[in-house]
């Protein structure tokens, strides 16, 4: 019997003995198809329906499923069901189950297809791009519509296939990023796939079918094979260019409860409740899933493994990771290590509200030391640079606020460093990373204002010249830090969102990238490109080890508004003996003291040239206003 659509965890051995029963299983053969479903024992009736189409029309066959084991319901349909659609119904409404691998339009019904026929040419030979250490990654966070919807020559604007087009690959390679973090790309609920001409926009943090690509990003959401094939083609094209693909996963909540596949399959099993019986809302979206429940944990393990094996995904960004329990995240890491230990896992080390689970057992940033090889975003360096997330009008260090110790903490990679005074760090009073690669260094992402808008909102009357200087200065801190650098797509084009703080459902007019800015502000793209290349060319900026950082990274005493450090003694076996980075947020040039020597200038006043921009001799250096100076000997 050839199993074409199968969603059972038969190959993952859980560290703790839990019945490895499948959530649902669709085992196809030309003569018959067998269905199995994880559903409650006390369900009065579990119904399987077969349809000719993915939406509309009456069922061509209806069967009553039988309970054949504990929480396991099965049915067999004779005849050839290839190309047909199915739903399960335990009495709360029809759904495709929790682990459909192919669906019809809008994900209402599961589809029976041959997954092998969705593989693009050469798929069997496709491999993860080589990455020796997460410190070598340069992550570029991207929304499919943002990136391509306004590109004049895009053949597939707003679609998965846009990232298979030559212009897209050329831009990414020219910029130098080597990992694409794609915002949620599974089947989500807020966009009607039958009305794509409406151009309704959403980020996609409203999961419906976790293991099927979103139909709105495909060229034909009515044909189940198309979205799968086009997603794989996107991955393969990026891989061929040496670019990894990181998937944004949102296991912490569902679009809603009443209509969710989890609730319709096994009511209340997959969600946490408070002591008074209400649904807990740690996600801020009306519900939170219960990763501590054995079958929810199993679901997450199986889903991650499926995206790796079927779609060749290279990394995962866990939305609101702080809602999940530590044990589940560690089990995911251990499972992924068995497949490929270079697959990168990181997430938001917080929740959006209080969870119905002990805080000390959740995958919060403060607990990262208990989750080896899992990283978290550093809101310390982010908010120290630009200002607090709680108030867009308040500036950070780049606007004159004294946040130098928080920036030093971020530059060191959130590890313990003898020269960082934790009592003066903005959010954390203890180091939370064991290794610098457990810290994501960034100043902006899809959440909150993008960097340009934040600068405008927090520094009244800012001129374009000053905005550009501070933009480049902030990113210099990010890309020369010992953490894993991360940037929002379009920052290299000086993107803005017309001041919109939360653009999750704003139209394309707000979210699109203005590609004309690449020629309007060529100095910005050139700086980003050169900054990324500087990091890639010099291992001193990506030591990857806490011990090496403490050995080679030395902070220098500086006046107010200046942060500086030296990477000494050929750090990371760099070609340069000593590298000094000086970041000046002041509105005036500043003379600073440096270790005496003869230095080559490679970054100065908004320009980067590794061949040299001049020299400095002695123990003094002048750093231009609101810019970075990088020198070496």
C-alpha positions, -999 to +999 in steps of 0.1 A: +000+000+000+015+033-011+011+060+016+009+093-001-007+116+025+003+104+059+003+124+091+013+101+119+043+102+142+055+067+136+092+076+132+097+101+160+106+085+193+097+108+222+122+110+251+093+105+275+072+074+268+040+087+252+017+067+230+030+076+195-005+074+179-012+095+148-034+125+148-047+115+115-036+092+089-046+089+053-031+059+036-039+058+000-039+029-025-058+027-058-082+001-045-089+017-011-079+045+013-077+041+050-084+070+074-075+072+111-082+101+135-072+111+171-105+120+187-121+116+221-134+082+232-168+097+242-175+112+208-211+102+200-204+100+163-173+106+141-181+111+105-159+110+074-171+127+043-156+125+008-160+153-017-153+158-054-143+195-049-123+214-023-152+238-017-190+235-022-210+206-035-224+177-015-205+148-002-202+119-026-196+095+002-203+096+040-191+070+064-193+066+102-159+060+117-153+033+142-133+035+175-107+008+171-083+018+199-080+043+227-088+077+212-084+063+177-111+062+151-108+046+117-126+041+084-118+025+050-131+038+017-130+014-012-122+027-047-097+052-060-098+085-041-069+102-058-077+138-063-107+137-039-112+158-008-122+147+027-134+161+061-138+148+096-167+156+119-169+148+156-201+168+160-187+203+161-184+210+124-164+196+095-127+202+092-096+186+075-082+174+109-052+188+126-025+175+103-037+178+067-008+179+043-028+191+013-060+211+013-085+227-011-092+264-014-094+281+020-082+249+037-117+237+045-111+202+032-082+178+031-070+166-003-056+133-014-027+139-037+007+124-046+033+145-028+061+131-049+045+148-080+049+182-063+087+179-062+104+203-086+132+190-108+163+182-088+145+182-055+160+149-044+195+165-047+185+197-028+205+203+004+207+227+032+232+255+025+264+250+046+265+269+078+292+260+103+278+283+131+247+303+136+271+333+140+277+330+103+240+337+095+227+370+083+189+368+086+166+388+064+130+388+076+105+390+047+068+390+040+060+376+006+038+405-005+060+433+010+090+421-009+076+416-044+042+433-048+056+466-061+086+453-080+080+464-116+095+433-133+080+407-109+062+380-129+046+366-097+042+396-074+031+386-039+036+349-045+060+322-034+074+321-069+086+357-068+115+344-048+124+322-077+128+351-101+162+363-111+157+399-098+149+386-063+179+363-061+202+390-076+191+415-049+195+391-020+229+380-032+240+415-039+230+426-004+248+395+010+222+380+033+223+342+036+191+333+054+156+343+046+131+344+075+097+342+058+067+354+078+040+327+084+036+308+051+013+280+062-024+281+055-039+309+076-074+322+081-076+360+075-073+360+037-101+346+015-084+325-012-115+328-034-112+366-034-075+372-040-083+401-063-094+420-032-057+422-022-066+417+014-033+418+034-023+400+066+010+389+082-004+354+088-002+350+125-037+333+125-030+296+119-055+272+103-036+243+087-001+243+101+014+219+076+002+232+043+015+263+025-008+293+022-029+293-010-029+330-013+008+330-021+003+304-048-008+310-084-039+287-080-053+280-045-080+257-059-055+231-070-039+215-039-007+205-056+001+240-068+009+257-035+031+228-024+050+227-057+056+264-058+067+266-022+093+239-029+104+257-060+110+288-040+130+269-014+151+251-041+159+284-059+170+300-027+191+270-018+207+270-052+218+306-045+233+295-011+204+311+009+188+292+038+150+294+044+137+299+079+100+293+086+081+315+110+059+290+130+030+300+152+021+269+173+012+291+203-024+299+193-050+293+166-071+318+145-099+312+169-111+283+192-146+275+180-137+269+143-101+256+148-092+222+136-078+214+171-111+222+188-133+205+162-112+173+164-107+170+201-125+197+221-105+215+248-076+191+246-051+214+229-058+246+248-048+258+283-074+270+307-072+292+338-081+279+372-116+293+368-121+273+336-117+302+311-094+299+281-060+313+289-048+341+266-011+342+268-010+350+230-032+380+232-052+364+204-079+349+225-063+315+233-031+297+239-022+261+230-010+236+256+024+225+245+027+206+278-001+183+267+014+150+253-004+152+220+002+189+215+038+184+221+038+155+197+020+177+171+048+203+174+075+177+171+059+161+141+051+193+124+087+206+126+100+173+114+076+174+085+086+208+073+123+198+074+118+165+055+091+175+030+100+212+024+138+212+033+134+241+058+167+252+074+155+269+105+125+279+126+114+311+143+089+304+171+063+331+175+058+339+212+080+311+222+075+320+258+041+304+257+056+270+251+071+249+279+109+244+281+106+206+279+088+208+245+114+232+231+142+210+242+126+179+227+122+198+194+159+208+195+170+172+203+149+158+175+162+183+150+197+176+161+192+140+150+182+152+115+207+181+111+222+200+141+229+230+119+192+238+116+187+270+136+160+274+161+151+308+177+121+326+190+105+354+209+114+349+245+082+363+258+044+359+257+018+386+250-001+379+283-001+357+313+000+320+306-018+293+325+014+275+332+043+281+357+065+309+344+097+291+354+088+263+331+081+284+300+106+291+272+111+327+282+142+346+275+152+344+311+152+306+308+173+304+276+202+290+297+181+259+302+176+255+264+210+249+248+212+257+211+180+277+211+182+314+206+160+344+215+156+380+203+174+406+224+149+434+231+178+449+252+199+460+223+168+467+202+152+492+226+186+505+238+193+516+203+159+530+191+138+534+223+113+513+243+087+492+226+060+507+249+063+542+235+072+551+199+078+587+208+106+580+232+141+577+217+170+554+226+208+557+226+209+569+190+187+598+200+208+609+230+196+586+258+222+569+279+218+532+272+254+524+267+255+494+291+225+478+274+243+482+241+274+467+254+254+437+267+240+432+232+274+436+215+287+408+237+259+386+228+239+386+260+265+365+278+283+372+311+311+397+303+333+412+331+330+447+316+292+448+314+274+462+344+242+442+345+227+466+371+225+492+343+211+470+316+175+480+306+156+447+309+178+419+321+198+420+354+214+387+347+230+374+315+206+350+298+227+335+270+252+307+276+267+314+242+265+345+220+247+326+192+217+323+215+211+360+210+193+375+180+207+410+175+183+434+158+169+469+158+137+464+138+114+436+126+078+433+113+065+441+147+062+478+158+075+506+136+102+500+111+135+519+118+128+549+096+094+555+111+107+550+146+134+576+140+108+601+127+085+594+156+110+597+184+132+625+171+110+654+162+122+675+132+148+649+122+163+657+088+169+631+061+206+634+065+204+628+102+179+600+097+203+582+074+232+587+097+214+572+127+199+544+106+234+533+095+248+538+130+221+515+146+227+488+121+264+490+126+259+481+163+237+452+152+260+437+125+292+440+145+277+424+176+286+388+186+249+377+184+232+365+153+223+396+131+188+400+119+172+427+097+138+435+084+135+434+046+136+468+030+157+485+056+184+485+031+161+505+009+152+529+037+117+516+038+089+533+057+053+523+066+039+558+066+042+558+104+019+527+110+029+510+142+012+476+136+008+470+099-004+434+101-036+441+080-026+474+064-028+475+026+001+472+001+004+509+000+017+508+036+037+476+035+053+474+001+090+480-005+097+511-025+123+497-049+129+532-063+147+540-030+176+517-042+186+544-067+172+573-047+194+565-016+223+544-031+246+552-002+222+534+022+222+501+002+259+504-004+265+507+034+243+478+043+260+457+017+295+466+028+286+462+065+273+426+059+304+418+038+326+432+066+310+408+090+313+379+067+349+386+058+361+389+095+355+361+120+363+385+148+327+398+146+313+363+148+333+343+174+304+321+183+318+312+217+313+329+251+349+321+262+363+335+230+342+367+234+354+372+269+390+366+258+391+389+228+363+415+233+374+445+254+353+475+259+370+509+259+363+538+282+344+565+263+326+598+268+288+602+270+271+590+238+299+568+226+303+530+229+336+515+217+353+481+219+384+463+207+386+428+192+422+420+201+449+395+193+436+381+159+402+372+174+388+342+157+420+339+137+411+370+119+436+385+094+434+418+113+453+418+147+432+444+165+399+458+154+384+489+171+348+498+167+336+532+179+299+541+178+292+579+182+256+589+187+264+625+195+255+654+172+291+665+172+324+649+162+341+634+192+378+628+199+384+596+218+413+578+233+424+545+218+452+520+223+483+536+207+491+522+173+490+526+136+456+519+122+438+516+088+404+531+086+378+508+071+346+525+082+341+563+086+313+589+083+289+565+065+314+548+042+329+514+044+360+502+024+380+473+036+409+483+014+412+515+035+398+550+038+429+564+054+451+559+085+454+569+121+486+570+141+488+575+179+464+571+207+436+595+196+409+593+170+382+617+159+348+600+153+323+619+130+289+628+144+262+601+145+284+575+128+307+546+133+345+545+131+361+510+125+399+507+123+424+479+125+461+472+126 
